[in-house]
């Protein structure tokens, strides 16, 4: 692509010299002797090279006018030695670089090339963000059922605000997708979106990962490192599986939500941030409140706008649309490029209970496409997980003879710990509990002191 550069200087000879050099390098060149004339040509410029000292409006005022027009064109300012302080001011206002007169033409070309490369990277980043925004547009999130339409309406109302949102729902229902939709429909869409998986962070590393640390804060801290919240400043933090956050970190999260401030590990300096918090959980936080494993004040800070995402089995009318989406997504990757599914196959999908929700449906479609030998997906090609069965609500349940409910629960916990080789996080996941809920039960059993640290 041939770039067009606008040269702004009231010295005609210098404009001519710069024009010849840029033209020889393959650039198109526009020239202007004043800022007022330059503003008429800004729309077609890929880069602006301007003197700071101009008749009428000066270079600083021109830079400000360019930024008011929302032009993404980088601006390089030229200045004499005596006005270098003004050049620094221009850099603070958004100038890409400056050239100190007198300068060599080779140096000028190097500065121009660097500025254009930076612009190309920024344009690519902007384009990616726009594509992400389109991906998370409501039209591209599949949900024709009334339950999903109600969720979209809530997201549309809450997205422009900075209100904290708590997403609740089973694993695989699309909480991540809804969180990103809220971010990309908010005024923060061009700012960072930082996802924090609370389950994946070991408890002894969680504080340093969330809030950062100073050099020397602990063994191995050889450099200062900002945490996730600092990385998300002016953007959105998505706290996934918030129910797994230990009590010591819950206190610090509460302070971030209330005061918008925190300290890095090993530092006494209070840092202020501007973040919007979205949290998600597949656990019943009200039960955690009753058990004392989740702070009540934190819960109410998070639960400003609750959104409950219903499981797939409660919105089965969305299955045909989801299947069509996944067929289009994976057809190009499969050897036979299948994009057709029979009504018998759809009926089979509609009678399944989907314990893994949309994530499981996507896996089933991908697996079926890989294994299919025909030119369309039929019922025989749909391979469902036969291990996980829905619980029969009418089935009778009885405890083992001579065992109380508490004893039965304790036996289940001991067996889960045994299978997990003592790893409490893994045992908690196998039991469908949060790490804190398991610790609470172990304390009740006398196997762990109240407030004890979970071993990884």
ABEGO torsion letter per residue (X at the ends): XBBBBBBBBABAAAAAAAAAAAAAAGBBBBBBABAAAAAAAAAABABBBBBABBBEBBAAAAAAAAAAAGBABBBBBBBBAAAAAAAAAAAAAGBABBBBOBBBAAAAAAAAAAAAAAAAAAAAAAAAAAAAAAAABAAABBBABAAAAAAAAAAAAAAABABBBBBBEBBGAGAAAAAAAAAAABAAAABBBBBBBAAABBAAAAAAAAAEBBBGABBGBABBBBBAAAAABGBBBBBBGAAABBAAAAAAAAAAAAAGBBBBBGBABBBBBBBBBBBBBABBAAAAAAAGABBAAAAAAAAABBBBBBBAAABAAAAAAAAAAAAAAAAAABAAGBABBBAAAAAAAAABAGAAEAAAAAAAAAAAAAABABABBBAAABBBBAABBBBBAABBBBBBBGBBAAAAAAAAAAAAAAAAGGBAAAAAAAAGBBAAAAAAAAAAAGABBBGBBBBX
